[in-house]
Amino acid sequence: EVQLVESGGGLVQPGGSLRLSCAAFGFTFSNYAMQWVRQAPGKGLEYVSAISSSADRTFYANSVKGRFTVSRDNSKNTLYLQMDSLRAEDMAVYYCVRDRGGYCSGGSCYPGSWFDPWGQGTLVTVSS
Amino acid sequence: NFMLTQPHSVSESPGKTVTITCTRSSGSIASYFVQWCQQRPGSAPITVIYENNRRPSGVPGRFSGSIDSSSNSASLTISGLKTEDEADYYCQSYDSSNENVVFGGGTKLTVL
């Protein structure tokens, strides 16, 4: 079964750091671009970040650029999101998604916008 | 950059058909594929339509998608509504200008 399992969420003070992980099961992780999407309490979905299958390119929403870093370890089938300088507005459920859209070229696959599956999400609370 | 605009809410009776629209603010709706995802209360989203009009395995045939270049919009149509269809629905597409994914604001579907 194809599955994504996020972990690492929790309570952090403003200005603090947190690292999210997403473990992938049931598919060849290294063949797919991966993305992070978040949802603030009671709000809609917001794109956060993406990474190509070989990690040669990374992408960020303007709201997190310079503060968040996406990475992956294809040997461990795991996606990461390092979040630094956290703000109250970063408080959200963070979802890991496999990207089945995009395109492949030169041995790497790059993000599109078709997500399947979505992980169950991990909650990040930013509060003092 | 562009925005995807959806109605905040729609409601319809069981057994009926409902259509949710997603209008692109600039650039052509046909530039990049549109996807739709469903999010039931307290659950993670799942994709119900990809590449404008294709259904992932396991999604009922009652769900269909389309795009209309004349109105620069995409639509999700759900026929034979069931109470289990009550959820938030989001459209999404790709913005090549900043290489980001764009989500619509979401539409709350009430089946009553």
Interface residues (C-beta under 8 A of the other chain):
Chain A: Q35 V37 G44 L45 E46 Y47 A50 F59 A61 N62 Y95 R100 G101 P111 G112 S113 W114 F115 D116 P117 W118 G119 Q120 G121
Chain B: Y32 F33 Q35 C37 Q39 A44 P45 I46 T47 Y50 E51 P56 D88 Y90 Q92 S93 Y94 N98 E99 N100 V101 V102 F103 G104 G105 G106
